């Protein structure tokens, strides 16, 4: 008996020891498991990473910056039908339980026994609160420990947040496939709609996706997707959230989605968006990828599209002038399945030689015969034969030629024939700026963003050539010169400190003697410009050109008066705005306004302060006046003088082709040594646009490829589209200027600088003047094509004759 009692006692001790050890082990496990368990209160301020969205001036979505593509939608903006669809699919008792649905969990456990036997995926039975806890605070590992943490955190969340806040987090955080995080992005990626535009059927399909987006892919597993969608519609009927009629109508709908997610349907602004991203990172750092900013940009989509088309067409036109360079591949004989062989050859091409994304009408074709017969790679059988245009066959034969098996790009024209296409080797840029505000309304940084991401509008520093001359003349006019001043256009030689001589030459290699400043700028006289810069002083000129904003820095060398200092199209175009807006240097910008996810303005480009009275109610008196934007860097009358000269460039000078537009227009061509860069910067009263054309390796564009032949046509095409159906406006004239006719042109003068009438007595006859008085600058050479001093005609004997100023 005692032995039996002893054994029972020993068994009891062992059992108690085991219970103690087990309890101790459980305590240790629990301590280890929960030592780093997050506090549910942490989620109160949690916000999932959200896309920064970019909008054009008119509200068009043009791009996104994101780590995870997500559009955050506040709960009060989520349609009730959308939230109910997800509740029907995931947690219909959401508003009744306290974080864990015991009944739902029990049903899931029973069902999992069957799923286990049948080899199906086990169900978790998690509530929406548990899913939020797991997605936000925990990992996705499938362990008992993680599930225990999930239960505890779900209870904590229910005490920290309201049901509405938890559901808001869930609907904005859940991954729904198609690169979509949250219902806002999913609605846009799948259906191209906002959530408030979704149909009942589309809403039910999105609610099917949390169970596994891959399992219900709308294209690859369409039948399963429709079945799951219809099941959810049935659940919504059973709860009473939709009627039978509504559900049945939705079940009859087909499931139609976009073929692929798109960041933005508008795709002409890739260069612009890329530049905004670079500048946004400088302002806000990496937050632009997660903070959900709203960015209003300066882009005008209509002008941007016109700019892209004009630049691409212009570069292709230049490229065509320089000949066919040959096919991009050859497959020899044309056998069955040649399309796959052609695709393999194209895939190996350098990116810069492939068909650009921006030319969706280009097709791959193979040459059957050198005479122009072709086959198309993507046309249906029986419709894949065609012929090249006769002019294109002749163009190709004049270059590298065509032969059977050649792989080429073609585009069908209105007649049904096919145009031969090649990707231009040349490149360029176009920038358009509002001269009054600095808004960059259009920017194209190259022929194709899909072929090269390098932005030549903002990143390519090139010599502007004669496009810099307006700033040289402006500097002179701000000094002692006036529109009546005369400068000699004649040969001139300068000797440097090393003894080397430099003689600037006009493009035409001819000289025209004494000329007004207007004539010198209209006809872009190099010798005259250098003589003028020398007279003003290059140190003064260099300082002024930098002050005007045309370049960042300029050495005081006379050659820089002809544009040998580098600048960007973006910078030079903005600087021309001063000739339109009355001499103000505006700050070009791409980002107009930035708001955070709560709508608070955190950045505004317009930094002007509103004077007193801005906050008062309207009382019938004059509204407060804001100062114009920009810094005054040029006398307004001088700005108009250059404006008028540049209008003459279009009317009579190197850009006369642009006069066909029939609108008030000014501008200046620019061509650098050896035709390496071609420019045209021009303006209307409301818009300044600059065009640059050049090779990326800075090689020559070819003989006679000047700003007038390579860049000006692009400007004309763009400006024709930009001004179409818009009222014609004249340039603003400064009110305090004095206007005098000089050689048939109305010129503006600063008060006190205008020429004065000279009264002469009828009996006094002017005769020839001494040579040293006529050539007051001490020139030692006689200008070519000019009469000698003895041949100078006598001035007429008239009273009130207008005398031109000193002959420089």
C-alpha positions in Angstrom: 0.0 0.0 0.0 2.7 2.3 0.9 4.5 1.3 -2.2 1.4 2.2 -4.3 1.0 5.6 -2.6 4.7 6.3 -3.2 4.3 5.5 -6.9 1.2 7.8 -7.1 3.1 10.5 -5.2 6.0 10.2 -7.6 3.7 10.2 -10.6 2.0 13.4 -9.2 5.4 15.1 -8.8 6.4 14.2 -12.3 3.1 15.4 -13.7 3.2 18.6 -11.8 6.8 19.1 -12.9 5.9 18.5 -16.5 3.0 21.0 -16.2 5.3 23.5 -14.6 7.9 23.0 -17.3 5.3 23.3 -20.0 3.9 26.4 -18.4 7.4 27.8 -18.2 8.1 26.9 -21.8 4.8 28.5 -22.9 5.7 31.6 -20.9 9.1 31.8 -22.5 7.6 31.3 -26.0 5.0 33.9 -25.3 7.6 36.4 -24.1 9.7 35.7 -27.2 6.7 35.8 -29.5 5.2 39.0 -28.2 8.3 40.9 -27.1 8.3 42.9 -30.4 4.5 42.9 -30.9 3.6 46.4 -32.3 1.3 48.6 -30.3 -2.0 48.9 -32.1 -1.8 52.7 -31.6 1.0 52.9 -34.1 -1.5 52.4 -36.9 -3.5 55.5 -36.0 -1.1 57.6 -38.0 -0.2 55.0 -40.6 -0.7 55.8 -44.2 0.3 53.3 -47.0 2.8 54.5 -49.6 0.8 56.4 -52.2 1.5 57.6 -55.8 2.3 61.2 -56.5 0.2 62.1 -59.5 1.0 64.7 -62.1 -1.6 66.7 -63.9 -1.4 69.0 -66.8 -2.7 72.6 -66.7 -6.1 71.5 -67.8 -6.4 68.5 -65.4 -5.2 65.8 -67.8 -3.3 63.0 -65.9 0.2 62.9 -67.4 2.2 60.6 -65.1 2.8 59.1 -61.6 5.8 58.6 -59.3 5.4 55.6 -57.0 7.1 52.7 -55.2 3.7 51.1 -55.1 1.0 52.3 -57.4 -1.7 53.5 -55.1 -4.3 56.2 -55.2 -5.5 56.9 -51.6 -9.3 57.5 -51.4 -10.8 58.7 -48.1 -13.6 56.6 -46.7 -16.2 59.3 -47.3 -15.3 59.3 -51.0 -15.6 55.5 -51.4 -19.0 54.6 -52.9 -21.1 52.5 -50.5 -21.6 49.8 -53.2 -17.8 49.3 -53.5 -17.3 48.8 -49.7 -20.3 46.5 -49.6 -18.9 44.3 -52.4 -15.7 43.8 -50.5 -17.6 43.1 -47.2 -19.8 40.5 -49.0 -16.7 38.8 -50.3 -14.4 39.0 -47.3 -16.2 39.9 -44.0 -20.0 40.5 -44.0 -20.1 40.7 -40.2 -17.3 43.4 -40.1 -19.5 46.0 -38.4 -20.7 43.5 -35.8 -17.5 41.7 -34.5 -14.7 43.1 -32.3 -11.8 42.2 -34.6 -12.1 38.4 -34.6 -15.2 36.6 -36.0 -15.4 33.4 -33.9 -18.3 32.0 -36.0 -16.5 32.7 -39.3 -13.3 31.2 -37.9 -15.2 28.0 -36.8 -16.8 27.7 -40.2 -13.4 28.1 -41.9 -11.8 25.4 -39.7 -14.6 22.9 -40.5 -14.3 23.7 -44.2 -10.5 23.4 -44.1 -10.9 19.7 -43.0 -12.6 19.1 -46.4 -10.0 21.3 -48.2 -7.2 19.4 -46.7 -8.6 16.0 -47.7 -9.2 17.3 -51.2 -5.8 18.9 -51.5 -7.2 22.5 -51.8 -5.8 25.7 -50.5 -6.7 26.3 -46.8 -8.8 29.3 -45.9 -7.7 31.6 -43.1 -11.0 32.8 -41.9 -9.5 36.2 -41.2 -11.6 39.2 -40.7 -10.8 42.5 -42.5 -9.4 43.8 -39.2 -7.0 40.8 -39.1 -6.0 41.3 -42.7 -5.2 45.0 -41.9 -3.1 43.9 -38.9 -1.3 41.3 -41.0 -0.7 43.6 -44.1 0.4 46.7 -42.1 2.1 45.4 -39.0 3.1 41.8 -39.6 4.6 39.5 -42.3 2.9 37.0 -44.6 4.5 33.9 -43.0 2.0 31.1 -42.4 2.7 30.1 -38.7 0.7 29.7 -35.6 2.8 32.4 -33.9 1.9 34.9 -36.6 -1.8 34.0 -36.4 -1.7 34.5 -32.6 -0.2 38.0 -33.1 -2.8 38.7 -35.7 -5.6 37.9 -33.2 -4.1 40.1 -30.5 -3.4 43.0 -32.9 -6.9 42.8 -34.4 -8.4 43.4 -30.9 -6.0 46.3 -30.3 -6.9 47.9 -33.7 -10.6 47.8 -32.8 -9.9 49.9 -29.7 -7.6 52.3 -31.6 -9.5 52.9 -34.8 -13.1 53.2 -35.8 -14.6 50.6 -38.2 -14.6 53.2 -40.9 -10.9 53.9 -40.5 -10.1 50.2 -40.6 -12.1 49.7 -43.7 -10.5 52.7 -45.3 -7.0 51.3 -44.6 -8.0 47.9 -46.0 -9.5 49.2 -49.2 -6.5 51.5 -49.9 -3.8 49.0 -48.9 -5.0 45.7 -50.3 -3.0 44.3 -53.4 -5.4 43.6 -56.3 -3.0 42.6 -59.1 -2.3 44.4 -62.3 0.3 46.5 -60.4 -2.6 47.9 -58.4 -2.5 48.6 -54.7 -5.9 49.7 -53.4 -9.2 50.1 -55.1 -8.4 53.5 -56.6 -5.5 52.3 -58.6 -7.2 49.0 -59.5 -10.3 50.8 -60.9 -8.0 52.9 -63.1 -5.7 50.0 -64.1 -8.4 47.5 -64.9 -11.1 49.7 -66.3 -9.6 53.1 -66.8 -12.2 54.6 -64.4 -12.4 56.2 -61.0 -14.1 54.2 -58.3 -17.3 56.3 -58.5 -17.6 55.4 -62.2 -17.5 51.6 -61.8 -20.5 49.5 -62.7 -21.9 46.9 -60.3 -20.3 44.1 -62.3 -16.9 45.8 -62.3 -17.1 46.5 -58.6 -17.9 42.8 -57.8 -14.9 41.7 -60.0 -12.5 43.9 -58.0 -13.9 42.5 -54.8 -13.0 39.0 -56.1 -9.3 39.8 -56.3 -8.1 39.8 -52.6 -8.5 36.0 -52.6 -5.7 35.8 -55.2 -5.4 38.2 -58.2 -3.5 35.5 -60.2 -6.4 33.0 -59.7 -8.9 35.4 -61.2 -6.8 37.1 -63.9 -9.3 38.8 -66.3 -7.7 37.6 -69.4 -5.8 34.3 -68.6 -8.5 33.0 -66.2 -11.5 34.8 -67.4 -14.0 32.0 -66.7 -12.9 31.7 -63.1 -12.9 35.5 -62.7 -16.5 35.7 -63.9 -17.6 32.8 -61.7 -16.1 34.5 -58.6 -17.6 37.8 -59.6 -21.1 36.3 -59.9 -20.7 34.5 -56.6 -20.0 37.9 -54.9 -23.1 39.4 -56.6 -25.1 36.5 -55.2 -23.7 37.2 -51.7 -24.7 40.9 -52.0 -28.3 39.8 -52.9 -28.4 37.4 -49.9 -27.5 40.3 -47.5 -29.9 42.6 -49.2 -27.4 45.1 -50.6 -28.5 44.8 -54.2 -31.7 43.5 -55.8 -32.0 40.3 -57.8 -32.7 42.3 -60.9 -29.5 44.3 -60.5 -27.4 41.3 -59.8 -28.8 39.3 -62.7 -28.1 42.2 -65.1 -24.5 42.5 -63.8 -24.0 38.8 -64.2 -24.9 39.0 -67.9 -22.1 41.6 -68.5 -18.9 40.5 -70.1 -15.6 41.1 -68.2 -13.7 43.6 -70.3 -10.5 45.2 -69.0 -7.6 47.2 -70.4 -5.0 45.1 -72.0 -2.3 46.3 -69.6 -2.1 48.8 -66.8 -1.2 52.3 -67.9 0.3 55.1 -65.8 -1.5 57.7 -67.9 -3.4 57.6 -71.2 -1.7 60.8 -72.3 1.8 59.7 -73.4 3.2 62.7 -75.4 4.8 64.3 -72.2 7.4 61.6 -71.3 10.3 64.1 -71.5 8.4 66.6 -69.5 7.4 64.1 -66.8 10.9 62.9 -66.6 12.2 66.4 -66.0 9.5 67.0 -63.4 10.6 63.9 -61.6 14.2 65.1 -61.5 13.2 68.6 -60.2 10.7 67.1 -57.7 13.4 65.0 -56.1 15.4 68.1 -55.6 12.5 69.7 -53.8 11.0 66.8 -51.8 13.5 64.0 -52.0 12.3 60.3 -52.1 9.0 61.4 -50.6 7.7 61.9 -54.1 7.4 58.1 -54.5 5.3 57.5 -51.3 3.7 60.7 -50.0 0.8 60.9 -52.4 1.4 64.4 -53.6 -0.9 66.2 -56.1 1.2 68.1 -58.6 -0.2 70.6 -61.0 2.2 71.2 -63.8 2.4 73.9 -66.4 2.0 71.6 -69.4 -0.6 72.4 -72.1 -1.4 69.0 -73.6 -2.5 70.4 -77.0 0.7 72.4 -77.3 2.8 69.5 -76.1 1.3 67.2 -78.7 1.8 69.8 -81.4 5.5 70.2 -80.2 6.2 66.5 -80.4 4.7 66.1 -83.8 6.5 69.1 -85.2 9.9 68.0 -83.9 9.5 64.4 -85.0 8.3 65.5 -88.5 11.1 68.1 -88.8 13.9 65.7 -87.8 12.5 63.1 -90.2 12.4 65.7 -93.0 16.0 66.7 -92.3 17.0 63.0 -92.2 15.3 62.4 -95.6 17.3 65.2 -97.2 20.5 63.3 -96.3 19.6 60.0 -97.8 18.5 56.5 -97.1 21.1 54.7 -94.9 19.9 51.2 -95.6 17.7 48.5 -94.1 18.1 47.6 -90.4 18.4 43.9 -91.1 18.2 41.2 -93.8 16.9 37.7 -93.6 17.9 36.4 -97.0 15.2 34.3 -98.4 11.6 34.8 -97.3 10.3 31.5 -95.9 7.4 30.5 -93.8 7.7 32.0 -90.4 9.9 34.9 -91.6 8.1 37.1 -89.1 9.7 35.3 -86.1 13.1 35.7 -87.7 12.5 39.4 -88.3 11.4 39.9 -84.7 14.7 38.2 -83.5 16.7 40.5 -85.7 14.8 43.6 -84.4 15.3 42.5 -80.8 19.1 42.7 -81.3 19.0 46.2 -82.7 20.5 49.0 -80.7 17.6 50.8 -79.0 18.2 54.0 -81.0 17.5 52.2 -84.3 14.2 50.6 -83.4 10.8 51.9 -84.3 9.8 54.6 -81.8 6.8 54.1 -79.5 5.6 57.5 -80.7 5.1 56.2 -84.2 2.4 53.5 -83.7 1.6 53.4 -87.4 5.1 52.1 -88.4 5.1 48.5 -89.3 7.9 45.9 -89.9 8.1 44.8 -93.5 10.4 42.7 -95.7 11.4 43.6 -99.2 10.4 41.0 -101.8 11.9 42.8 -104.8 14.1 45.9 -105.2 11.3 47.5 -107.2 9.3 48.1 -104.1 7.2 45.0 -103.4 7.0 44.2 -99.7 5.3 41.9 -97.2 4.0 43.1 -93.8 4.9 41.2 -90.6 1.7 41.8 -88.7 -1.0 41.8 -91.4 -3.4 38.9 -91.8 -2.7 36.3 -94.5 -3.8 37.6 -97.9 -3.5 41.2 -96.8 0.2 41.3 -96.1 1.4 42.4 -99.5 2.0 46.0 -100.5 4.1 48.4 -102.5 6.4 51.2 -101.6 5.7 54.6 -103.0 7.6 55.3 -106.2 9.3 58.4 -104.8 10.5 56.3 -101.8 11.9 53.6 -104.0 13.8 56.3 -105.9 15.0 57.8 -102.6 16.3 54.5 -101.4 18.1 53.7 -104.7 19.8 57.0 -104.5 21.2 56.0 -101.1 22.1 52.6 -99.8 19.5 50.9 -102.0 17.1 48.0 -101.4 17.4 44.3 -102.0 15.3 41.2 -101.4 15.2 40.2 -97.8 15.8 43.6 -96.4 13.9 44.4 -93.2 12.5 47.9 -93.1 9.9 50.1 -91.4 6.9 51.4 -93.4 3.8 53.4 -92.8 0.7 53.3 -95.0 -0.4 56.6 -96.5 -3.9 57.8 -97.6 -3.5 56.2 -101.1 -2.9 52.7 -99.7 0.8 52.8 -100.7 3.5 52.4 -98.1 6.0 55.1 -97.2 9.6 54.0 -96.4 10.7 55.1 -92.9 14.0 55.3 -91.0 14.8 56.5 -87.5 16.7 59.8 -87.8 20.3 59.9 -86.7 19.9 63.6 -85.9 18.2 64.9 -82.8 16.9 68.1 -81.3 14.6 69.8 -78.8 11.7 72.2 -78.6 10.7 74.3 -75.7 7.6 76.6 -75.4 7.2 79.1 -72.6 4.6 81.6 -71.5 6.6 84.9 -71.6 4.5 86.5 -68.9 4.5 83.8 -66.2 7.4 81.5 -67.1 5.1 78.5 -67.4 6.8 75.8 -69.6 3.7 74.8 -71.7 5.5 72.3 -73.9 8.9 70.6 -73.9 10.2 67.8 -76.1 13.8 66.7 -75.3 14.5 64.6 -78.4 13.1 62.7 -81.3 11.7 59.8 -79.2 11.8 59.2 -75.4 11.4 55.5 -76.1 14.7 55.5 -78.0 16.7 57.9 -75.8 15.8 59.3 -72.3 18.4 62.1 -72.6 16.6 65.5 -72.5 18.3 67.8 -75.0 16.0 70.7 -73.9 17.5 70.9 -70.4 20.7 68.7 -70.4 22.4 69.4 -73.7 24.6 72.5 -73.6 25.3 73.7 -77.1 26.6 76.9 -78.8 23.6 79.1 -79.8 25.4 80.9 -82.7 23.6 84.0 -83.9 20.6 83.3 -81.7 22.6 85.1 -79.0 22.8 88.3 -81.1 19.6 90.0 -79.8 21.2 90.2 -76.3 24.3 91.8 -77.8 22.2 94.4 -79.5 20.1 94.9 -76.4 23.3 95.7 -74.4 24.3 98.3 -77.0 20.8 99.9 -76.9 20.9 100.1 -73.1 24.1 102.1 -73.5 24.8 104.9 -76.0 23.3 103.4 -79.1 19.8 103.9 -80.5 17.9 102.5 -83.4 19.2 105.4 -85.5 22.9 104.5 -84.8 25.0 103.4 -87.7 27.6 100.6 -87.5 29.9 99.6 -90.3 29.4 96.2 -91.8 32.9 95.7 -93.2 36.0 93.5 -92.8 37.7 93.8 -89.5 40.6 92.0 -87.9 41.6 91.5 -84.3 44.9 90.3 -82.9 45.1 88.3 -79.8 47.7 88.3 -77.1 49.5 85.4 -78.8 49.7 87.3 -82.1 47.0 85.3 -83.9 44.6 87.3 -86.0 40.8 86.7 -86.1 38.6 88.1 -88.8 34.9 87.5 -88.3 33.1 86.9 -91.6 29.5 87.2 -92.7 27.7 84.1 -93.8 27.4 85.4 -97.3 31.1 86.5 -97.4 30.0 90.0 -98.5 29.8 93.3 -96.6 27.3 96.1 -96.9 29.0 99.1 -95.3 27.3 101.4 -92.8 24.0 99.9 -91.6 21.4 100.6 -88.9 21.2 98.2 -85.9 18.0 96.9 -87.3 19.6 95.9 -90.6 22.5 94.2 -88.8 20.2 92.1 -86.7 17.6 91.3 -89.4 20.3 90.0 -91.7 22.5 88.6 -88.9 25.7 90.4 -89.9 28.7 88.8 -88.0 31.3 91.5 -88.7 28.9 94.3 -87.7 27.9 92.5 -84.5 31.5 92.0 -83.4 32.3 95.6 -84.2 29.3 96.7 -82.1 30.4 94.4 -79.2 33.9 95.8 -79.4 32.6 99.3 -79.2 30.3 98.6 -76.2 33.0 96.5 -74.5 33.0 92.8 -74.1 33.1 92.9 -70.3 29.9 94.9 -70.4 28.3 92.7 -73.0 29.3 89.5 -71.1 27.9 90.8 -67.8 24.6 91.9 -69.4 24.0 88.6 -71.3 24.4 86.7 -68.1 22.1 89.2 -66.3 19.5 88.6 -69.1 19.6 84.9 -68.3 20.7 83.7 -71.8 23.8 81.9 -70.5 25.1 81.0 -67.0 28.5 82.6 -67.6 30.4 84.3 -70.4 34.1 85.1 -70.9 34.7 88.6 -72.3 36.0 87.3 -75.7 34.7 88.9 -78.9 34.0 85.5 -80.4 31.3 85.0 -77.7 29.3 87.9 -79.3 28.7 85.4 -82.1 27.4 82.7 -79.8 30.3 80.5 -78.8 29.3 80.3 -75.2 27.2 77.2 -74.5 23.6 77.3 -73.2 20.5 75.0 -73.3 17.3 75.4 -75.4 15.4 75.7 -72.1 17.5 78.6 -70.8 17.8 80.5 -74.1 14.1 80.2 -74.9 13.2 81.6 -71.4 15.6 84.5 -71.9 13.8 85.6 -75.1 10.7 86.2 -73.0 12.2 89.5 -71.9 11.7 90.8 -75.5 7.9 90.2 -75.2 7.1 91.0 -71.5 8.8 94.4 -71.3 12.3 93.4 -70.2 11.6 91.1 -67.3 13.6 88.0 -66.6 11.1 85.3 -65.8 11.9 82.0 -64.0 10.9 79.1 -66.3 9.2 76.4 -64.3 7.4 73.1 -64.9 5.7 72.6 -61.5 3.0 75.1 -60.7 1.5 73.8 -57.4 2.0 70.8 -55.1 -0.5 69.7 -52.4 -0.1 66.9 -49.9 -2.7 64.1 -49.5 -4.8 66.3 -47.2 -4.9 69.1 -49.8 -2.5 71.5 -48.0 -0.4 73.5 -50.4 3.3 72.7 -49.7 4.8 74.4 -52.8 3.7 77.2 -55.1 5.8 78.5 -58.1 4.2 82.0 -57.8 6.0 83.6 -54.9 4.4 87.0 -55.3 2.9 88.6 -52.2 -0.6 90.0 -52.5 -0.8 93.7 -51.3 -3.2 94.9 -48.6 -6.8 94.4 -49.5 -6.6 90.9 -51.0 -8.7 89.4 -48.2 -11.4 92.1 -48.2 -14.8 91.4 -49.6 -15.7 93.0 -53.0 -17.0 96.5 -52.5 -17.1 97.8 -56.0 -13.7 99.4 -55.9 -10.6 98.5 -58.0 -9.2 95.1 -57.1 -5.7 94.8 -55.7 -3.0 94.7 -58.4 -0.2 92.2 -58.3 3.3 93.0 -59.6 4.2 91.3 -62.8 6.3 88.2 -62.4 10.0 88.3 -63.0 12.9 90.6 -62.3 13.3 93.8 -64.4 16.7 93.3 -66.2 16.2 95.3 -69.3 14.7 98.7 -70.1 11.1 98.1 -71.4 11.8 100.4 -74.3 15.0 98.5 -75.2 13.1 95.3 -75.0 10.5 96.6 -77.5 13.3 97.9 -79.8 14.7 94.3 -80.0 11.2 92.9 -80.3 10.7 95.2 -83.3 14.0 94.3 -84.9 13.2 90.6 -84.5 9.8 91.1 -86.1 11.9 92.4 -89.0 13.9 89.1 -89.0 10.6 87.4 -89.9 9.4 90.0 -92.3 12.6 90.6 -94.3 15.5 88.7 -92.7 16.8 85.2 -92.2 13.4 83.9 -91.0 11.3 85.3 -93.8 9.7 81.9 -94.4 7.8 82.3 -91.1 6.0 85.4 -92.3 3.6 83.0 -94.2 1.9 82.3 -90.8 0.4 85.8 -91.1 0.6 86.7 -87.5 2.6 89.1 -85.4 5.8 87.2 -85.0 9.5 87.8 -84.1 12.5 85.6 -83.8 16.1 84.8 -84.6 17.9 82.1 -86.4 21.2 80.7 -85.1 23.9 78.6 -86.8 27.2 77.6 -85.3 30.6 77.0 -87.0 30.7 74.1 -89.4 26.9 73.8 -89.1 27.1 71.8 -85.9 24.0 73.3 -84.4 20.9 74.9 -85.9 18.5 77.1 -83.8 15.5 79.2 -84.1 13.9 81.1 -81.2 10.7 83.0 -81.9 7.7 84.5 -80.2 4.2 85.8 -80.5 2.7 88.2 -78.0 1.7 85.2 -75.8 4.2 82.4 -76.5 8.0 82.0 -76.9 9.3 78.8 -78.6 12.8 77.7 -79.2 14.0 74.9 -81.5 17.4 73.2 -81.5 18.6 70.7 -84.1 22.0 68.9 -83.9 23.7 65.5 -83.6 24.4 64.2 -80.1 28.1 63.8 -81.0 28.2 67.4 -82.3 29.2 66.6 -85.8 28.3 68.8 -88.7 24.7 68.9 -89.9 25.9 69.3 -93.4 26.5 72.2 -95.8 23.9 74.9 -95.7 22.0 73.3 -92.9 21.4 76.6 -91.1 18.9 77.6 -88.4 16.7 78.8 -91.3 16.6 75.4 -93.0 16.8 72.9 -90.2 15.2 74.5 -87.2 12.8 77.2 -88.6 10.4 74.7 -90.4 9.9 72.9 -87.0 9.0 76.2 -85.4 6.6 77.1 -88.2 4.8 73.8 -87.9 4.5 74.1 -84.1 3.4 77.8 -84.1 0.8 77.1 -86.9 -0.8 74.5 -84.6 -0.4 76.7 -81.4 -2.1 79.8 -82.9 -4.8 78.0 -84.9 -8.3 79.5 -84.2 -6.8 82.0 -81.8 -7.4 85.7 -82.1 -4.6 87.8 -83.6 -2.9 90.1 -81.0 -0.3 92.8 -81.5 2.8 93.2 -79.3 2.4 95.7 -76.5 4.2 99.0 -77.1 5.7 100.9 -74.2 3.6 104.0 -73.6 6.5 106.3 -72.7 8.6 105.6 -75.8 9.1 108.2 -78.6 8.4 106.9 -82.0 10.3 108.2 -85.1 10.5 106.9 -88.6 14.1 105.8 -89.5 14.7 104.7 -93.1 11.1 103.7 -93.5 10.7 101.8 -90.2 9.0 103.1 -87.1 11.5 102.9 -84.3 11.0 103.4 -80.6 13.3 105.6 -78.6 13.9 106.3 -75.0 12.8 109.9 -74.3 15.7 112.2 -75.0 17.6 109.8 -77.3 15.4 110.3 -80.4 17.0 112.1 -83.4 16.4 115.8 -83.5 15.3 117.8 -86.6 18.0 120.0 -88.1 17.1 123.3 -89.6 19.2 124.4 -92.5 19.2 127.6 -94.5 18.3 127.1 -98.2 21.4 128.9 -99.4 23.9 126.7 -97.5 24.9 123.7 -99.5 26.5 120.7 -97.7 29.5 119.4 -99.4 31.7 116.4 -98.9 33.0 116.0 -95.4 36.6 115.2 -94.3 37.3 111.5 -94.2 38.3 111.6 -90.6 35.0 113.2 -89.6 33.0 110.5 -91.4 34.9 107.6 -90.1 35.1 108.7 -86.5 36.2 105.4 -85.0 39.6 105.7 -86.7 39.1 102.8 -89.2 42.1 102.4 -91.5 40.3 100.4 -94.2 37.6 101.4 -96.7 34.4 99.2 -96.4 34.0 97.1 -99.5 31.2 98.0 -102.0 31.1 101.5 -100.7 31.7 104.9 -102.4 34.9 106.8 -101.6 34.6 110.0 -99.5 34.8 112.1 -102.6 31.9 110.1 -104.1 29.6 110.7 -101.1 26.3 112.3 -102.4 25.4 115.7 -101.1 22.6 115.9 -98.6 19.4 117.5 -99.7 18.6 121.0 -98.7 15.5 120.5 -96.7 14.4 121.9 -93.3 13.4 119.4 -90.5 15.6 116.7 -92.0 16.1 113.8 -89.5 19.8 113.3 -88.9 21.1 109.8 -88.2 23.4 109.5 -85.2 27.1 109.2 -85.1 28.6 106.8 -87.6 30.4 104.1 -85.6 
